[in-house]
Amino acid sequence: MQTKIPVGILGATGVVGQRFVQMLEHHPWFEVAWLAASDRSEGKPYGEAARWRMKSAIPQHVAEMTISSAQPQGAPKVIFAALDASIATEMEPRFAEAGCAVITNSSALRMKSDVPLVIPEVNPDHIKLIETQSWRAKSGGFVVTNPNCSAIGLVVALAPLQHSFGIETVMAVTMQAVSGAGYPGVASLDILGNVIPYVAKEEEKMEEETRKLLGTLNGSGIVPANFAMSAQCNRVAVEDGHTESVSIKLKKKATADEIIAAWQKFSGVPQELKLPSAPDQAIRYVTANDRPQPRFDVEFGNGMTTTVGRLRPCGVLDWKFTVLSHNTIRGAAGTALLNAELLKVKGYLN
Ligand SMILES: NC(=O)c1ccc[n+]([C@@H]2O[C@H](COP(=O)([O-])OP(=O)(O)OC[C@H]3O[C@@H](n4cnc5c(N)ncnc54)[C@H](OP(=O)(O)O)[C@@H]3O)[C@@H](O)[C@H]2O)c1
């Protein structure tokens, strides 16, 4: 029997950390060997420190594990990180410096020129940037990031359009779930029966990350995709799933059938290599007028499929449509896990 690779989770008690614990429970290649969080949780059993918010039961052996200090000493060499950016800025380089492969959800290092920002179906070649990192040269450690939870769904939907027709302009308006704000997140008195037309730093992240993800690797850097983009971000009273209303102008004119065909045949390295966390369908196009909806569509493909619907002509740009993506699975832990699987098959976790 093949031995599994021991992995650690930094920020293991939070919303994304818990999603990692859940998704790693039956993983064929990785097993949870180390958990860390703040000093409020350190030394406690995970089952006591984490306010478990997942719908499946907490894995018993993980519940009994003791939360370690968030230091690289004693940590495994593969680390999934789910820390707030303010903490990650200082902590992730420390783990990479100590020789760890840091696979992170935080925005802290995403836009750094030598740090790959990756969605494995979209830009798997960008992981080569690892070779330019000073941590890699010194200790073998490195940092790989996945995008903001709103950028992920949007970019999965845009990637086949950029590839087939070229994109000139994108306008996206989000309706983002409360779980995107972590736990306890937004106070119930602020969000119930309400829409908050502001998610801190989200619009900027969507705009710059989308261009980096759809950009091209040029030697030791990424040349960002060259299109105009505007994002508007709102928080709504939905538990899981970010919905986005998107309008686009394409460089080459395309019919609705051509666009839908581009979405339906879209697949990438994770599907070709049958990576364990890859959904069979990266994108599902739904035809009902009132779909996608978070309540009915967010779990499709175990939360890893991006659902697109309502493609119709736009009176200002060319086309408009709706995108739905699970923010803590595809938008966070699931894409990080897929990145780790990609790194493993490319030999970066040896
Ligand atoms: N939620 C989403 O949908 C989503 C999606 C994509 C990306 N992200 C990003 O993922 C990261 C985590 O988000 P989240 O929603 O899981 O946040 P969260 O629920 O607030 O969890 C934060 C985690 O960080 C730990 N922590 C806090 N201070 C620490 C310190 N000084 N040292 C070590 N650990 C510390 C917390 O531990 P304690 O329990 O001990 O306080 C907790 O485990 C953020 O960067 C976020 O932007 C989130």
The ligand as a MOL file (V3000), in Angstrom:
LIG
                    3D

  0  0  0     0  0            999 V3000
M  V30 BEGIN CTAB
M  V30 COUNTS 48 52 0 0 0
M  V30 BEGIN ATOM
M  V30 1 N -14.3040 31.8050 3.6410 0
M  V30 2 C -14.1050 31.7750 2.3110 0
M  V30 3 O -15.0580 31.5070 1.5160 0
M  V30 4 C -12.7470 32.0370 1.7290 0
M  V30 5 C -12.5830 31.8030 0.3750 0
M  V30 6 C -11.3300 32.0330 -0.2310 0
M  V30 7 C -10.2970 32.4890 0.5460 0
M  V30 8 N -10.4730 32.7160 1.8890 0 CHG=1
M  V30 9 C -9.3160 33.1800 2.6400 0
M  V30 10 O -8.8680 32.0990 3.4810 0
M  V30 11 C -8.3210 32.6410 4.7030 0
M  V30 12 C -9.0790 32.0270 5.8930 0
M  V30 13 O -10.4480 32.3990 5.8020 0
M  V30 14 P -11.5620 31.8160 6.7670 0
M  V30 15 O -12.8320 32.2520 6.1650 0
M  V30 16 O -11.3250 30.3820 7.0550 0 CHG=-1
M  V30 17 O -11.2640 32.6480 8.1350 0
M  V30 18 P -11.6650 32.3280 9.6500 0
M  V30 19 O -12.8670 31.4560 9.6970 0
M  V30 20 O -11.7040 33.6390 10.3300 0
M  V30 21 O -10.3990 31.4730 10.2180 0
M  V30 22 C -9.1520 32.0530 10.5120 0
M  V30 23 C -8.1700 31.0160 11.0420 0
M  V30 24 O -6.9140 31.6450 11.3100 0
M  V30 25 C -6.5040 31.3180 12.6350 0
M  V30 26 N -5.6800 32.3820 13.2040 0
M  V30 27 C -6.0810 33.6370 13.5750 0
M  V30 28 N -5.0260 34.3190 14.0680 0
M  V30 29 C -3.9420 33.4960 13.9870 0
M  V30 30 C -2.5830 33.6250 14.3500 0
M  V30 31 N -2.0870 34.7510 14.8800 0
M  V30 32 N -1.7510 32.5680 14.1470 0
M  V30 33 C -2.2240 31.4080 13.6180 0
M  V30 34 N -3.5160 31.2280 13.2640 0
M  V30 35 C -4.3680 32.2600 13.4450 0
M  V30 36 C -7.7920 31.1280 13.3870 0
M  V30 37 O -7.5430 30.3830 14.5740 0
M  V30 38 P -8.4280 30.5580 15.9450 0
M  V30 39 O -9.6660 29.7180 15.7690 0
M  V30 40 O -7.5170 29.9930 16.9660 0
M  V30 41 O -8.7160 32.0110 16.1050 0
M  V30 42 C -8.5970 30.3450 12.3430 0
M  V30 43 O -8.1700 28.9900 12.3340 0
M  V30 44 C -8.4650 34.1600 4.5940 0
M  V30 45 O -7.2690 34.7010 4.0760 0
M  V30 46 C -9.5890 34.3380 3.5900 0
M  V30 47 O -9.5340 35.5740 2.9250 0
M  V30 48 C -11.6710 32.4870 2.4880 0
M  V30 END ATOM
M  V30 BEGIN BOND
M  V30 1 1 1 2
M  V30 2 2 2 3
M  V30 3 1 2 4
M  V30 4 1 4 5
M  V30 5 2 4 48
M  V30 6 2 5 6
M  V30 7 1 6 7
M  V30 8 2 7 8
M  V30 9 1 8 9
M  V30 10 1 8 48
M  V30 11 1 9 10
M  V30 12 1 9 46
M  V30 13 1 10 11
M  V30 14 1 11 12
M  V30 15 1 11 44
M  V30 16 1 12 13
M  V30 17 1 13 14
M  V30 18 2 14 15
M  V30 19 1 14 16
M  V30 20 1 14 17
M  V30 21 1 17 18
M  V30 22 2 18 19
M  V30 23 1 18 20
M  V30 24 1 18 21
M  V30 25 1 21 22
M  V30 26 1 22 23
M  V30 27 1 23 24
M  V30 28 1 23 42
M  V30 29 1 24 25
M  V30 30 1 25 26
M  V30 31 1 25 36
M  V30 32 1 26 27
M  V30 33 1 26 35
M  V30 34 2 27 28
M  V30 35 1 28 29
M  V30 36 1 29 30
M  V30 37 2 29 35
M  V30 38 1 30 31
M  V30 39 2 30 32
M  V30 40 1 32 33
M  V30 41 2 33 34
M  V30 42 1 34 35
M  V30 43 1 36 37
M  V30 44 1 36 42
M  V30 45 1 37 38
M  V30 46 2 38 39
M  V30 47 1 38 40
M  V30 48 1 38 41
M  V30 49 1 42 43
M  V30 50 1 44 45
M  V30 51 1 44 46
M  V30 52 1 46 47
M  V30 END BOND
M  V30 END CTAB
M  END
